[in-house]
Structures are given as C-alpha cells and as structure tokens.
Amino acid sequence: MKFFARVPKINFMAQRKVGLTASTILTIAAIVLVAVRGLNFGIDFTGGVLVEVGFPKTVELDTVRKDLGDAGYDKAVVQYFGASSVVLIRLPPAGKETTAQVSTQIIDALHASNDNITLRRIDFVGPEIGDELFSKGGLALLFAFMGIAAYIMFRFQWKFSIGAIAALVHDALMVLGFLSVFQVEFDVTTLAAILALIGYSNNETIVIFDRIRENLIGERRADVLDVVNLSVNQTLLRSVITHMTTLLVLTALLTLGGSTVHSFSVALIVGVIVATYSSIYVSTNIAVALGISREDMLPPKEKEIDELP
C-alpha cells in the first residue's frame, strides 16, 4: 500500500506541445477518415428486417448464428428477447423480397419444421427510422457537450470549460476514426458507448481540474506548469487503477459477451485508452495554453459598501 501512497514526479507538461500537436493531427485524420471511408452502419441506422422466433426450450445463440450463416445470412444480428427460448434476429434490408419469402427462408434456415420452432413476428424497418435515430443521437451529443461546458464553466472557469469540451470532442472523434478504419459495425450500442465515454472522460478531466484548483490556491508562489504537473501526478495512480479495472471489465465483455456487445466493447476500450492521455494533453494542456492562473481560481472580491452617514 506504500507504493500507492507515493506521488510520482513525472514532468508531463514538458511534452505539452508535442502532445497537443499529435492530438490535433490525429483528430484531423479521424475527421478525414469518417468523411471519406465512412462508418459501417448497422441495421439500426440502415433499416432491415426484424424476426422474432420462439423455440420450445433454451437455445444457444451460436447455434442460431451458425444456421443463419449457412443459409447466407452472415450479417444477421442474433440476441435473446425476454427469455432464452425467444430469439430476435435482425437482418439487412431484404431488397425486393416479400415478408412471406423472408419468413420462409428463415424457417428453412433454422430447420423449424423439425425442431418445432415458431415464427412469432416479422417486421420491416425502413431507413427513415435510422435517420431519425442518427439525428437524435447527434442532438444528444450536442446537448451533452453544452451541459458539460456550462457545468465546468460555473464550477471552475471558462478556460477549463474549453479544454474539457475539446477533450470530449477529441475522444469521440478518435473512437469514430478507429471504427471507420476497421469498419466495426456502428449500431445503437456503439452510440451508447460514445455517450458513456463522454461521461467517463469528463469524470477524469474533472478530477484533475479539481486538484489543479486546490493546488493553485494553496501553492501561491509556484509556477503554473509545476502546479499542473503536481496535480496530474497526484491523481495518476488513481487514474491508472480506474482505467485498468475498467479495461478488465470491457475486455471480458469483448471476449465473452458475444456479438451483441462487440461494438460497444470495442468503442469503449478505444475510448478509455484515448481518454487516458486526453485528460492531460488535451483538456489540461489547452487550459494551460489559455493562460490559467491562480487569480482565475480565487473568488471575486466583494465591493466595500460605504457606511451611511
């Protein structure tokens, strides 16, 4: 436990210009990748077919995926729906195929006639729903950024607010760039992962900001860069433990959770890694570049009121 009580003495701010330059280049590269290569949107955004199938007993999802894959439905998304004997299958857009044709193909693929499998419902989801979902997801991100910016500005200072929002935008773009490079499916769970990442990354930033504020007020004669380095080092071991435990859970989800949470796990793993350095070399770095000082942290002086004669 004595090891965790020690405060490291790493000079993070010595590489602040290199870190900020690298982050800027990577952010621009991510924007270009998303604009040129695009994202691999899932059925939630592109539309498709929803099929609910009932089994007489508990069924393994891997078995259902294998049967569908053998029938040519390699991109089918399979998950339990309320019970382990009810499976919801999401398929890409059916093209010119009718509901009857798709249902017949699914029944044949799952060998329903031999295993007493029942087709409970089949619905076609148009791309309009995906467009609405995408627009509402974008609005959710925008409102989240606005709320976080207002909170940090009132609790700390507007220079911290700009740094925090820059870090959050940076983290989200890094994840989108990674998903674009490796064409990881972007579905509702991926969008949820990005929203969760915003809260996670902002929490890391707030912890460092809070320590910087305390040290700026307490260390009156210290240089700002020295105070920032001290603050980051004081929170470093806490951040390492938090990141490691989070990555362990996400790795378990990635390896054991199946395809349903695959995109969610990948997006958050990348996001946690990116947030590790963005809280130092983006949010804190920008606040330093904007000239944060001890005077910014002090409460405003109350004006003296002359006594009435």
C-alpha positions in Angstrom: 0.0 0.0 0.0 3.0 2.3 0.5 3.6 2.2 -3.3 0.2 3.7 -3.9 0.8 6.4 -1.4 3.8 7.7 -3.3 3.3 10.6 -5.6 5.3 10.3 -8.9 7.3 13.2 -10.2 6.8 12.9 -14.0 7.1 16.1 -15.9 4.0 15.7 -18.2 4.0 19.4 -19.2 7.5 19.1 -20.7 5.8 17.4 -23.7 2.7 19.5 -23.8 3.4 21.0 -27.3 4.2 17.6 -28.8 1.1 16.0 -27.2 -1.2 18.8 -28.4 0.2 18.7 -31.9 -0.1 14.9 -32.1 -3.7 15.1 -30.8 -4.6 17.8 -33.4 -3.1 15.7 -36.3 -5.0 12.6 -35.1 -8.2 14.5 -34.8 -8.0 15.9 -38.3 -7.1 12.4 -39.6 -10.1 10.9 -37.9 -12.4 13.5 -39.4 -11.0 12.8 -42.9 -11.4 9.1 -42.4 -15.0 9.3 -41.3 -15.8 11.7 -44.2 -14.0 9.6 -46.9 -14.2 6.0 -45.7 -17.4 6.4 -43.7 -18.9 4.2 -40.9 -20.2 0.7 -41.1 -23.7 1.5 -40.1 -25.8 -1.4 -38.7 -29.4 -2.3 -39.2 -30.5 0.3 -36.6 -29.4 3.0 -38.9 -29.7 1.5 -42.4 -33.0 -0.3 -41.8 -33.7 -4.0 -42.2 -35.8 -6.9 -41.1 -36.7 -7.9 -37.5 -37.7 -11.5 -37.0 -38.9 -12.9 -33.6 -38.5 -16.7 -33.3 -39.7 -18.9 -30.5 -38.0 -22.2 -29.5 -39.5 -25.0 -27.4 -36.6 -24.8 -25.0 -33.4 -22.8 -24.3 -31.3 -22.3 -27.4 -27.7 -21.3 -27.8 -27.2 -18.1 -29.9 -24.1 -19.5 -31.6 -26.2 -22.4 -32.9 -28.7 -19.9 -34.4 -25.9 -17.8 -35.9 -24.4 -20.9 -37.5 -27.6 -22.0 -39.1 -28.3 -18.5 -40.4 -24.7 -18.2 -41.7 -25.0 -21.5 -43.6 -28.2 -20.1 -45.2 -26.3 -17.0 -46.4 -27.3 -14.6 -43.6 -23.8 -13.8 -42.4 -24.6 -10.3 -41.2 -27.6 -11.4 -39.1 -27.6 -10.0 -35.5 -29.0 -12.5 -33.0 -29.9 -11.9 -29.4 -32.3 -13.1 -26.8 -35.6 -11.3 -26.5 -37.1 -11.5 -23.0 -36.2 -15.2 -22.5 -33.5 -17.7 -23.5 -36.1 -19.5 -25.7 -37.1 -16.5 -27.7 -34.6 -15.0 -30.2 -34.7 -11.7 -32.1 -33.0 -11.8 -35.4 -32.1 -8.6 -37.2 -31.3 -8.9 -40.9 -30.0 -6.4 -43.5 -32.6 -4.8 -45.9 -34.4 -7.5 -47.8 -34.5 -5.8 -51.1 -37.3 -7.0 -53.3 -38.1 -10.0 -51.1 -41.6 -10.0 -49.5 -42.4 -10.8 -45.9 -43.5 -14.3 -46.9 -40.3 -15.0 -48.7 -38.1 -13.8 -45.9 -40.1 -15.8 -43.3 -39.9 -19.0 -45.4 -36.1 -18.6 -45.7 -35.6 -18.1 -42.0 -37.8 -21.1 -41.1 -35.9 -23.2 -43.6 -32.5 -22.0 -42.3 -33.4 -22.8 -38.6 -35.0 -26.2 -39.5 -38.2 -25.0 -37.9 -40.3 -27.9 -39.2 -38.1 -30.4 -37.4 -37.5 -28.6 -34.2 -41.0 -27.1 -33.5 -39.7 -23.6 -33.9 -42.4 -20.9 -34.3 -42.2 -17.6 -36.2 -43.8 -15.1 -33.9 -43.5 -11.9 -35.9 -41.6 -10.3 -38.8 -41.3 -6.6 -39.3 -39.6 -4.4 -41.9 -37.7 -1.4 -40.6 -37.2 1.4 -43.0 -34.1 3.6 -43.3 -36.2 6.6 -42.1 -36.1 5.2 -38.5 -32.3 5.0 -38.8 -32.1 8.6 -40.0 -34.2 9.8 -37.1 -32.1 7.8 -34.7 -28.9 9.2 -36.0 -30.2 12.8 -35.8 -31.5 12.3 -32.3 -28.2 10.7 -31.3 -26.3 13.8 -32.7 -28.6 16.1 -30.7 -28.0 14.1 -27.6 -24.2 14.5 -28.1 -24.7 18.3 -28.7 -26.8 18.8 -25.6 -24.3 16.7 -23.5 -21.5 18.9 -24.7 -23.4 22.1 -23.9 -24.4 20.9 -20.4 -20.9 19.8 -19.6 -19.4 23.1 -20.8 -21.9 25.1 -18.7 -21.2 23.0 -15.6 -17.4 23.3 -15.8 -17.6 27.0 -16.6 -19.7 27.7 -13.5 -17.8 25.3 -11.2 -14.3 26.1 -12.3 -13.5 28.6 -15.1 -14.2 29.2 -18.8 -10.7 28.2 -19.7 -11.2 24.8 -18.1 -14.5 24.5 -19.9 -12.9 25.0 -23.4 -10.3 22.4 -22.6 -12.8 19.9 -21.3 -15.0 20.2 -24.4 -12.0 19.9 -26.7 -11.0 16.7 -25.0 -14.5 15.2 -25.3 -14.8 16.1 -29.0 -11.3 14.6 -29.4 -12.2 11.4 -27.7 -15.4 10.9 -29.7 -13.6 11.6 -33.0 -10.8 9.2 -32.1 -13.3 6.4 -31.5 -15.2 7.2 -34.7 -11.9 7.2 -36.6 -11.0 3.8 -35.2 -14.4 2.4 -36.1 -14.0 3.8 -39.6 -10.6 2.3 -40.2 -11.5 -1.2 -39.0 -15.1 -1.0 -40.2 -16.6 -2.0 -36.9 -20.4 -2.0 -37.0 -21.9 1.2 -35.8 -25.2 0.5 -34.2 -27.3 1.7 -31.2 -24.9 0.0 -28.7 -22.0 1.8 -30.3 -23.8 5.1 -30.0 -24.5 4.3 -26.3 -20.8 3.6 -25.8 -19.8 7.0 -27.2 -22.3 8.7 -24.8 -20.9 6.6 -21.9 -17.4 7.6 -23.0 -18.2 11.3 -22.7 -19.2 10.8 -19.1 -16.2 8.7 -18.3 -13.7 11.1 -20.0 -15.3 14.1 -18.3 -15.0 12.5 -14.9 -11.3 12.0 -15.4 -10.9 15.6 -16.5 -12.9 16.9 -13.5 -10.7 15.0 -11.1 -7.6 16.7 -12.5 -9.2 20.1 -12.7 -10.3 19.9 -9.1 -6.8 19.1 -7.9 -5.3 21.9 -10.1 -7.7 24.4 -8.5 -6.8 23.3 -5.0 -3.1 23.4 -5.7 -3.2 26.8 -7.5 -4.9 28.3 -4.4 -2.6 26.5 -1.9 0.7 26.9 -3.8 0.8 30.7 -4.0 4.3 31.1 -5.3 4.6 28.0 -7.5 4.7 28.2 -11.3 1.5 27.1 -13.1 3.3 24.3 -15.0 4.7 23.0 -11.7 1.3 23.1 -10.2 -0.3 21.2 -13.2 2.5 18.6 -13.1 1.9 18.1 -9.3 -1.8 17.8 -9.8 -1.6 15.3 -12.6 0.9 13.2 -10.6 -1.3 13.3 -7.5 -4.2 11.8 -9.5 -2.1 9.5 -11.7 -2.2 6.3 -9.6 -5.9 6.8 -9.0 -6.4 7.1 -12.8 -4.3 4.1 -13.5 -6.3 1.9 -11.2 -9.6 3.2 -12.6 -8.5 2.7 -16.2 -7.1 -0.8 -15.6 -10.3 -2.1 -13.8 -12.5 -0.6 -16.5 -10.4 -2.2 -19.2 -10.6 -5.6 -17.5 -14.4 -5.4 -17.5 -14.6 -4.3 -21.1 -12.1 -7.0 -22.2 -14.4 -9.6 -20.5 -17.4 -8.1 -22.4 -15.4 -8.2 -25.6 -14.3 -11.8 -25.3 -17.3 -13.4 -23.5 -20.2 -11.1 -24.3 -20.8 -12.2 -27.9 -21.6 -10.2 -31.0 -24.4 -8.3 -29.3 -22.0 -6.1 -27.3 -18.9 -6.4 -29.5 -19.2 -2.9 -31.0 -20.0 -1.5 -27.6 -16.9 -3.1 -26.0 -14.6 -2.1 -28.8 -15.7 1.5 -28.8 -15.3 1.9 -25.0 -11.9 0.1 -24.9 -10.6 2.6 -27.5 -12.3 5.4 -25.8 -10.8 4.6 -22.3 -7.3 4.4 -23.8 -7.7 7.7 -25.6 -9.2 9.4 -22.5 -6.2 8.4 -20.5 -4.0 10.9 -22.3 -6.6 13.4 -23.5 -7.4 14.4 -19.9 -3.7 15.5 -19.6 -2.6 16.5 -23.1 -5.8 18.0 -24.4 -8.1 19.3 -21.7 -5.4 20.4 -19.2 -3.0 21.3 -21.9 -5.5 23.7 -23.5 -6.3 25.3 -20.2 -2.6 26.0 -19.6 -2.3 27.4 -23.2 -5.2 29.7 -22.5 -3.3 31.1 -19.5 -5.0 29.6 -16.5 -3.6 31.3 -13.3 -4.2 31.4 -9.6 -6.2 34.6 -9.9 -8.7 32.8 -12.1 -9.4 30.4 -9.2 -9.9 33.0 -6.5 -13.5 34.1 -5.7 -14.3 37.7 -6.8 -13.7 40.3 -4.2 -16.8 41.8 -2.7 -17.1 45.5 -3.1 -16.9 47.5 0.1 -20.1 49.4 0.9 -19.7 52.8 2.4 -21.4 53.2 5.7 -24.4 55.5 5.6 -23.9 58.8 7.5 
